[in-house]
Structures are given as structure tokens and as C-alpha cells.
Amino acid sequence: MKTDETQLKRASDAALTSLLNLTILPVIGFIALLLIYRKTRPGDIDRYHALLGIQINIIAAAVLFLVSTLMILLGGFDSPWTWVYVITYFTLVHTVFIVFALWALVRAWSGDKLKQA
């Protein structure tokens, strides 16, 4: 299947909005990602990167929700351990999501998937 420039641009845009959602534009980036997804067709590279971005961001949101719930249950916001959880989450877990989204962006720029079938 031939990949045209529009699909590559859309794949790059999807990967970039995924990264933006994880960094500086939460929710807005996710909505933009969903709008990009609506323009794609099954089997195309842009659909692959849009779905990948959606999956990354949903998993990141679920993990953030889990960590927030654990913070509240294990000491609340007044506990000094809260900062340990927050700093550990953002330096380890959230950084992994950002690096993964960045890797997907580089692969989208080259017109490739993360894993070749």
C-alpha cells in the first residue's frame, strides 16, 4: 500500500498532538488527536499513529488517576509522602510516556510503524 504525503502529514500531526497532550496541552491535545483520527481510514499509517497516540494517552491518564488515588488513600495531600509520589511519578512514569510518544513521533516522520510486521 502506497503512503502519500497527506497520510504522512496526518500521522506526524497525530504523533505530535499525542506528545502535546502529555506535555503542555492536556485534553486539548487529546481532542485534536480524536479529530485527526476521524479523518483516517483503516489500514493507513495515519490511522496507526492516531490509534497509537490515543492508546498512549488513555494509559497515561489511567496511571495518573491511579497514582492520584493512591496519594489520597495513603496519606492525602497533607502528607510529606505526597511529594515523594508526585516527584517519582513525573520523573519515572510520566517521562516514559513522553519518551514513547517522542519515539512514535520520529517513526511517524519517517512513515514507519513502531514495529514492522
Summary of the structure (lengths in Angstrom):
residues: 117
radius of gyration: 16.4
end to end distance: 13.7
largest distance: 56.5
contacts: 351
relative contact order: 0.16
helix: 75%
strand: 0%
